Amino acid sequence: MNSSPDYNRPNPGPRCSSQDVCRTQMRVILSDPGPARGVEAIPRALLCALGGESFSKSTPASFRMAAVFPKILTITLLVASSLAREPQQGGPPVKVNVLNVCTPSADEQKEIASALSHVPQQPLFSPDFEVARGRSSLSDKAQLIQAGQGSELSSEPITAAWVRIRREFSVQSLYSNVQYSFSADTKRMIETLVLHAREPKDLIQLSIEDSASAVTNPAGMLATNTPVDRIKLERFGKSSVVLARCKRAEGGPPPDQSAYEPLFRDASAVLGRYRELLGARRTVPDELAKVVAQSPAKSRSIRKPTGKKLVPKSK
C-alpha cells in the first residue's frame, strides 16, 4: 500500500554523512555565490556544517555548544572573506579639461567676439547700485599663483585692499548687471570687469582683466588705459573659453598671438569705457584710502639716537 507524502510535515533538514563534505559544500557556495545558490543553498550548507544531526539526543547541551561554537566562528570568517572579495563599484569618472589659453580655436574666437559685441556701449543703469571695500589676506597658494611657479614665497603675509562697484542694467539686453573690481597689494594691481548674463542658457558671464605692477599708485594706473591681458567666458554645461597673453616658455620663443590682437583691443575698449561709466577713477582711490586708514599699523615707531651722551646730574 503506497502512502501519499505528507507535505505538511516539516523538513527535518539535510542529512550529512561527513562534516568534511559539509565544509566543502560551504566553501564552494561562498566562492561562487550566485542569485539562486546564495539564497537557498547557504542556509542548508550552514546547518549541515554546524552538525545539526551529527549529535544524538542524549548528548549534553554543554558539549554540543562547545563543539558548534568553533564552527560558527569559522563560517563567519568565511562569509566575511567572501564579501570582501566581491568587486566594488568605482566612484564617478573624473573628467579633466585642459584649456588652451594661448591659442584658442576659431570657434572659441567667434564666441569671444560675439560676447564682446553684445556689451552695451551706452547702457542705461537702474537706480540700484553697490559700492563695497575691504581688505583680504592672500593664502600661500594665491601668492604662488601670482608670483609664478618658480618664485619663492615671502615670509611676511600679503594683504590686498579692494573696491567693488556694481550696477544693474535697466533695459533688456544680453547682460543683467556689470561688476567692476580693483585690488592692490604690495606687488600687483588688478582690474576686473564681469558682466553676468540675464538668461544663462549658454553664456554665464564674461570676465575681462588687466594688471600692472605696483610701481605706481592706483590713481596712476586708473589714469591710463592698461591693455587687457585675460578674457574669460564661463559657459553653462561646458568648459570655459579663455584667451590670455602668454609669455615666452622656458627655452623657447614666445607664442605668436598677433591674430588675437583685435580681441584684446576690443576687450580693452570695453574695460576703459565702463571704467568711465562707473566712475572708477574717482571712487576707487577714495575707497582705498578708507581701507588703508582702517588697516592696523604695520610699522612701529623707533626712537632714533640723538648722538648726545647723558650726563648724570650732580647732587
KOLMARKE-905520 format. One record per residue: x, y, z of N, C-alpha, C in turn. Coordinates in steps of 0.1 Angstrom, whole numbers, plus 5000, padded with zeros to 4 digits. Layout:
REM residues N
XYZXYZXYZ;...
//
This chain:
REM residues 315
500949885000500050005000500950125000;500750204990501550324989500950444996;501650505004501150615012501550745005;500650845004501050974998501951055007;502851135002503751215010502951315018;503451345030502851445039503551575037;502851665029503551795026503551885038;502651865048502651955060503751915070;504351805068505451765077506651855075;507251915085508451995083509651915078;510451985070511651925065512651905076;513051785079514051765090515351825088;515651875076516951935073517851835066;519051885061519951795054520651695063;520751575058521551475065522951465059;523951475067525251475063525951355067;526651295057527451175060528751205067;529251325064530551365069530651515071;531351565081531451705083532451765072;533351685067534251735057533451775044;532451685041531651715029530851845031;530351875043529651995045530552115044;531752105050532652225048533052245034;533152145026533452155012532352225005;531052185008529952255002529852405005;530252435017530152575022531252655014;532452595013533452675006533152694991;532552594985532152614971531052714969;530152714978529052814978529552954980;530452974989531053114992531953154981;532553064974533453104963532653154951;531453104949530653144938529153164943;528953274950527553304955526653354944;526053264936525053314926523753354932;522853414924521553464930520753344936;520653234928519853124934520553044944;521853024942522652954952522853024965;522953154965523253234977522053234986;520853224981519653234989519253104995;519352994988518852864993519952774998;521052774991522052674994522852705006;523052835009523852875020523252835033;521952855036521352815048521452655050;521252585039521352435041522752395044;523752455037525152415040525552465054;524952575058525252625071524852535082;523552485081523052385090523852255090;524252215078525052095077526452115083;527052225081528352245086528352265101;527252315107527052325121526852185128;526552085120526451955125525151935133;524051985126522751985133522251845136;522651735129522151605132523351505134;524451555137525651475140525651425154;524851495163524851455177523551385180;523551295189522351225193521651315204;520451275207519651355216520151345230;520951235233521451215246522751295249;523251365239524451445241524151565249;524951595259524751705268524751835260;523951935264523952065257525252135258;525952135269527252205271528252145261;528152015258529151955249528751995234;527552005231527152045218527552195215;527352285225527752425223529252435221;529952365229531452365228531952315215;531252225209531652175196531152265184;530052325186529452405175530052545174;530452605186530952745186532152765177;533152685177534252705167533852705153;532852615150532352615136531652745132;530852795142530152925139531253035136;532253035144533353135142533953115128;534252995124534952965111534053005100;532752975100531853015090531653165089;531653235100531553385100532753445093;533953395095535153445089535153415074;534553295070534453265056533553355049;532353385055531453485049532053615047;532753665058533353795057534453805046;535253705045536253705034535653695020;534453625019533753615006533253755002;532653825012532153955009533254055005;534354035012535454125009536054104995;535853984989536353954976535454004965;534254044968533354094958533854224952;533754244939534254364933533354484937;534054594941533354714945533254804933;532154874932531854974922532755094924;533455134913534255254914533455384915;534155494919533555624920533155684907;532555804907532255864894533455904886;533355894873534555924865534956074866;536256094867536856224868537256274854;536756394850536956454837537856574839;538956584832539856694833539856764820;539656894820539656984808540857064809;541657064798542857144796542557254787;542657384792542257494785543557554777;543357574764544357634756544157784756;544857854766544557994768545458084759;546458024753547358104744546858104730;546357994725545957994711544557924710;543457994713542157934712541757904698;540857814696540457774683539557884676;539257864663538557964656537057974661;536457864665535157874671535157944684;536157924692536257994705536558144703;537258184693537458324690536158384686;535358314678534058374675533158394687;533158304696532458314709532858434717;534158464717534658574725534258704718;534358704704533958824697532558854698;531658754698530258774700529858824714;530558774724530258824738530758964739;531859004733532259144734531359234726;530859194715529959274707528659304713;528159214722526859234729526959324742;528159364745528259454757527659594753;526659644761526159774757527159884758;527159964747528160074746527660204754;526360234754525760344761524660284770;525060214781524060154789523160244797;521960204800521060274809521060194822;521560254833521660184846520360214854;519960124862518860144872519460224884;518560274892518960344904519760264914;519660134913520260044923521760034920;522560044930524060024928524659974941;525859934940526659884952528059924951;528659974962530060014964530559944976;531459864975532059784987533559804987;534159784999535559795000535959695011;537259655011537659565021539159535020;539659445029541059405029541059255031;541859185023541859035023543358995024;543558885031544858825032544958715022;546058715014546258615004546958495010;546458375006546958255011548358225004;549058115008550258085002550058034988;548957964985548657924971548458044962;547658144967547458254959548758334956;549558344966550858414964551758344954;551758204954552458134944551958144930;550658154929550058174915550358314910;550358414919550658554914552158564911;552958504919554458524917554958434906;554358324904554858234894555358104901;555357994893555657864899557057854904;557957934897559457924901559858024911;558958104917559258204926559158154940;559858224949559758194963558758274970;558158214980557158284988557758374998;557158485001557658585011557258535025;558158555034557858515048556758605054;556558725050555558815055554258795048;553158795055551858775048551458895039;550858865028550558975019549058995020;548659125021547259165021546959255009;545759245005545259324993544059404997;544059534993542959614995542159624982;540859614983540059604971538759694972;538259734961537059814959536159744948;534859734951533959674941532759764939;532459784926531359864921530459784913;529159784916528159704908526959794904;526559774891525359854886524559754878;523159774878522259694871521859764858;521659684848521159744835519659754836;519059864832517659884833516859834821;517459824809516759774797517159634794;516359574785516559434782517859424773;518759344777519959314770520559174773;521659144767522159014770522658994784;523159104790523659104803522759184813;522659134825521759184835522459294844;523759274847524459374855525959364852;526659464857528159474855528759494868;529959434870530659454883532159484880;532559594886533959634884534659624898;535859564897536659554910538059594907;538659644918540059684917540759644930;541859564929542559514940544059554939;544659584950546059624950546759574963;547959514960548759464971550159534969;551159474976552459534975553159504962;552659414954553359374942552559404929;551259384930550459404918549159474920;548659534909547259594909546459534898;545259494900544459414891543059484889;542659504877541359554873540559434867;539359414872538459314866537059364864;536559334852535259374848534459244845;533359224851532559104850531159144846;530659084835529259114831528558974831;527458974839526658854841525458844831;525358734825524258714815522858714822;521858764815520558774821519858634821;520058564810519458424810520658334806;521258274816522458194814522158054808;521758054795521457934788522757874782;523557954776524857914771526057984778;525958124778526958204784526558244798;527358224808527058264822527658404825;528858424822529458564824530658584816;530958704813532158754806533058824816;534358794816535258854825536458904817;536759034820537959104814538859154825;540159124823541059164834542359224828;542959314835544259374832544959384845;546259404845547059414857548359494854;548959544865550159624864550959604877;552259624876553059614888552759734897;553059714910552759824919553859924921;554359974909555360074909554760214910;553560224908552860354909551660334918;550960444921549760434929548560394921;547460354928546260324920545760434911;545860554915545360664907546160674894;547460644895548260654882547860544873;547460424878547060314869545760344863;544760404871543460434866543460544856;544460624856544560744846544960694833;545560574831545960524818545060404815;545060374802544260264797545260144796;545260064806546159944806545659834797;546459784788545959674779545459554787;544359494782543759374788544759254785;544959174795545759054793545058924796;543758934798542958804800541458824798;540858734790539458734786538958594789;537858584796537358454800535858454798;535358344792533858314791533558194799;532658214808532158094816530858054810;530857924805529657874798528957774806;527657754804526757664811526957524805;527357434814527557294810528757264801;529557364799530757344790531957404798;533157374792534357424798534457574794;535257644802535357794799536257814787;536057934781536957974770537758094775;539058074774540058174780541058214769;541258344768542358394760543258484769;544458454770545458524778546658554771;547358664775548658694769549658604775;550358534767551358434772552758484770;553558454780554958494779555758384773;557058404771557958314765558158194774;558058074769558257954776559757934778;560157844788561557814791562257754779;563257824774564057774763563357784749;562357864748561657874735561158014733;560758044720560258184717558858204722;558458324724557058354728556058314717;554858274721553958234711553458354703;553158334690552658434681551158454684;550858564690549458604693548958724685;549558754674549158864666547758854661;547258724659545958704653544858744664;545258754676544258774687544258924692;545059004686545159144690543859214688;543059194677541659254677540859224689;540859104694540059064706540559144718;541959144720542459214731542159364730;542159424718541859564716540459594719;539459514715538059534718537759514733;538459424739538259404754538859524761;539959574757540559694764539559814762;538959824751538059934749536759924758;536259804760535159784768535559814783;536659774787537059794801537259944803;537960014794538160154795536860234795;535860194787534560264786533860244800;533760134805533060114818533860164830;535160184829535860254839535360394841;535060454829534560594830533060594834;532260504829530860504832530560474846;531360394853531160364867531860454876;532660554871533360654879534460594888;535160494882536160424890537360514893;537660604884538860684886538660774898;537460804902537260894914536960804926;536160704924535660624936536760534941;537560464933538460374938539560434947;540260544943541260594952540660644965;539460704965538860744978538460624987;537960514981537660404989538860324994;539960324986541160254990541760335002;541660465002542260545012541560515026;540260485025539460455037539960315042;540260225033540660095037542060105044;542960185038544260195044544160265058;543260355060543060425072542560335083;541760225079541260135089542160015091;543260005083544159885085544959905097;545359795104546259815115547659865111;548359935119549659995116550659885115;551459885104552459785102553859825108;554059955108555359995112555260045126;556360025134556460065147557360185148;557060275157557860395159559160355166;560260395160561560355165562260485169;562760495181563460615186564860615180;565160725173566460735168567460795178;568660755178569560805188569960955184;570061035194570361175192571761205191;572661115195574061135195574661205207;573761245216574161315228574361215240;575361235248575561145259574861205271;574261125279573661165291574661185302;574661305308575561335319574861335332;575261255342574561245354574561375362;573461405368573361535375574061525388;574761625392575461635404574461655416;574661595427573861605438574261735446;
//
